Amino acid sequence: MTGEPRARARLIDLSHRIDAGMTTYPGLPVPEVRQHLTREASRGHYAPGVEFRIDVVTMCGNTGTYMDSPLHRYANGADLASLPLERLVDVPAIRIDATSAGRTIHAASFNGHELAGAAVLVHTGHDRHWRTDAYAEDAPFLALDAVERLVKAGVAVVGIDSLNIDDTGDGARPAHSILLGAGIPVVEHMANLGEVPETGGFFTALPAPFVDVVTAPVRAVVRVPRGLV
């Protein structure tokens, strides 16, 4: 076997931690955690000194850093279990620095980048407000021309470190409609994008393969090969 050992790569965690009772998007249910089997109760089922805990987690699919499947928007779209792994695992990553773009991020922010087949990660810096009231206010989003540029380029997946990839001030939702209509998964509420190199990293984000489920949390990471700053 040749090539660089994966263990020597730097891994950047792009996901927010999930705590019981936390708010991701105002108005949506918060996650709840309870113990189905406590350690104390489990002791009677196993050999002496052996104990386990089993939890039950109840939460909205739109919790923490999560992925939208096409089924989220379209009744005949792919569910989480049907998403092609080629769009989700070890995808060449491009970080778009939109920290100075204002709320509305236009197609010009993508100029000079080879977008085809890439995981396009839109870095707005809005994640600095995570779990504060400010997170739901004046959140950056992609304009229609930006979304059309991404679809025309044939990107694999799009992520953003903001409340929503669309403007939540109205119900139009063009970014969701166009991206998911093209089969391009969307990852929202990302974190730490400022640590990702502009190019050269590899993006992975995997939801559990739920059948007939439209959104779910992911552990999103970028793998940065050794020697890449």
C-alpha positions in Angstrom: 0.0 0.0 0.0 1.4 3.4 -1.0 0.4 7.0 -0.3 0.1 9.1 2.8 -1.3 7.4 5.9 -4.6 9.0 6.8 -3.5 9.2 10.5 -0.9 11.8 9.6 -3.5 14.1 8.1 -5.0 17.0 10.1 -8.7 16.7 10.7 -10.8 19.8 11.2 -14.2 19.3 12.9 -16.9 21.4 11.2 -19.8 20.3 13.4 -21.4 21.9 16.4 -21.8 19.8 19.5 -25.3 18.7 20.3 -26.6 19.1 23.9 -30.0 18.2 25.2 -32.3 21.3 25.2 -30.2 23.4 22.8 -31.8 25.5 20.1 -30.6 25.2 16.5 -33.3 27.0 14.7 -35.8 29.1 16.7 -39.2 27.4 16.9 -38.1 23.9 16.1 -38.1 21.2 18.8 -35.0 20.9 20.9 -33.2 17.5 21.4 -34.2 15.4 24.4 -32.1 12.6 25.9 -33.2 10.0 28.4 -31.8 6.7 29.6 -33.7 3.7 28.5 -31.3 1.4 30.5 -29.3 2.9 33.4 -26.0 1.4 34.5 -27.5 0.4 37.8 -30.5 -1.4 36.2 -28.2 -3.2 33.7 -26.2 -4.9 36.4 -28.8 -7.6 36.9 -28.6 -8.7 33.2 -24.8 -9.3 32.9 -21.9 -11.0 34.7 -20.5 -9.3 37.8 -18.7 -6.1 37.0 -20.3 -5.7 33.6 -22.7 -2.8 33.1 -24.1 -0.7 30.2 -26.1 2.4 29.5 -28.6 2.8 26.6 -29.9 6.2 25.7 -33.0 7.3 23.8 -32.5 10.5 21.8 -35.5 12.4 20.5 -34.8 15.3 18.2 -35.7 17.2 15.1 -33.7 16.3 12.0 -32.7 20.0 11.8 -30.5 19.8 14.9 -26.9 21.0 15.1 -24.9 20.8 11.9 -27.2 18.9 9.6 -27.7 17.8 6.0 -30.7 18.4 3.8 -31.5 15.7 1.3 -33.5 16.4 -1.9 -36.5 14.8 -0.2 -36.5 17.8 2.2 -37.8 20.0 -0.6 -39.3 17.5 -3.2 -41.7 14.6 -2.6 -39.9 12.5 -5.2 -36.3 13.5 -4.1 -33.7 11.2 -2.7 -33.8 10.5 1.0 -30.8 10.4 3.3 -30.3 6.7 2.7 -30.2 7.3 -1.1 -27.6 10.1 -1.2 -24.6 9.0 -3.3 -21.5 8.5 -1.2 -19.4 10.2 -3.9 -21.0 13.5 -2.8 -20.4 12.9 0.9 -17.0 11.2 1.4 -13.5 12.7 0.8 -14.7 15.3 -1.7 -12.2 18.0 -2.7 -13.1 21.0 -0.6 -13.1 24.7 -1.6 -13.5 27.3 1.2 -15.1 30.4 -0.1 -14.2 33.4 2.1 -17.5 35.4 2.3 -16.7 37.1 5.6 -16.7 40.5 3.9 -19.5 39.9 1.5 -22.3 41.2 3.7 -25.5 39.3 4.2 -26.2 38.5 0.6 -23.5 36.4 -1.0 -23.4 36.7 -4.8 -21.9 34.7 -7.6 -18.8 36.9 -7.7 -17.7 35.3 -4.4 -16.9 32.2 -6.4 -14.8 33.8 -9.1 -11.4 32.2 -9.7 -12.4 28.8 -8.2 -12.6 25.4 -10.0 -16.0 24.4 -8.6 -16.8 21.2 -10.6 -17.2 18.2 -8.3 -16.2 20.1 -5.2 -17.6 20.5 -1.7 -18.1 24.2 -1.6 -17.9 25.5 2.0 -19.2 29.1 2.3 -17.3 30.7 5.2 -19.4 33.7 6.6 -18.1 33.7 10.2 -21.7 33.8 11.4 -21.0 30.7 13.5 -19.4 33.0 16.1 -23.0 33.8 17.2 -24.0 30.1 17.7 -26.4 29.6 20.6 -27.0 33.3 21.1 -29.9 35.4 20.0 -27.7 37.1 17.4 -27.4 33.8 15.5 -31.0 34.2 14.2 -30.5 37.8 13.2 -29.1 39.2 9.9 -27.8 35.7 8.9 -25.8 35.6 5.6 -27.3 33.6 2.8 -26.7 32.7 -0.9 -28.3 34.9 -3.6 -30.0 33.4 -6.6 -27.1 34.1 -8.9 -24.7 32.4 -6.5 -26.9 29.3 -6.4 -27.2 29.2 -10.2 -23.4 29.4 -10.5 -22.9 26.5 -8.2 -25.4 24.3 -10.1 -24.0 25.2 -13.5 -20.5 24.3 -12.2 -21.6 20.9 -11.1 -20.6 21.0 -7.4 -21.0 17.9 -5.3 -22.3 19.4 -2.0 -22.7 22.9 -0.5 -22.2 24.0 3.1 -22.6 27.2 5.0 -21.8 28.3 8.6 -25.0 30.3 8.9 -28.6 30.0 10.1 -29.8 29.0 6.6 -28.5 28.9 3.1 -31.6 31.0 2.1 -32.9 34.3 3.2 -35.4 33.5 6.0 -37.1 36.8 5.6 -39.5 35.3 3.1 -40.7 31.9 2.1 -39.2 31.8 -1.4 -36.2 29.5 -0.5 -34.5 29.5 -4.0 -31.2 28.1 -2.8 -32.9 25.0 -1.3 -35.2 24.6 -4.3 -32.4 24.9 -6.9 -29.6 23.0 -5.2 -31.8 20.1 -3.9 -33.6 20.0 -7.3 -30.2 19.4 -8.8 -29.5 16.6 -6.4 -26.9 18.6 -4.4 -27.1 18.1 -0.7 -26.9 21.1 1.6 -25.1 21.3 5.0 -26.2 24.1 7.3 -25.0 25.4 10.7 -21.4 24.5 10.1 -18.5 25.5 12.4 -14.8 26.3 12.3 -14.7 27.0 8.5 -12.0 29.6 9.2 -9.6 26.8 9.9 -10.1 25.2 6.5 -7.5 25.9 3.8 -9.0 27.5 0.7 -8.1 24.5 -1.4 -6.4 21.1 -0.9 -8.6 19.7 1.9 -11.1 16.9 1.6 -14.6 17.1 3.0 -16.7 14.3 4.5 -20.2 14.6 6.1 -22.2 11.5 6.7 -25.8 11.3 8.1 -27.1 8.0 9.2 -28.8 6.2 6.3 -32.4 6.8 7.4 -35.0 5.7 4.9 -37.8 8.3 4.1 -36.1 10.9 6.4 -35.2 14.3 4.9 -32.7 15.9 7.2 -30.3 14.7 10.0 -27.2 15.8 11.9 -23.8 15.0 10.5 -20.3 14.9 11.8 -18.7 17.1 9.1 -14.9 17.2 8.8 -12.2 18.3 6.5 -9.1 16.2 6.1 -6.0 18.3 5.4 -3.1 16.3 4.0 0.2 16.5 5.8 2.3 19.5 4.8 -0.6 21.6 3.6 -0.9 24.8 5.6 
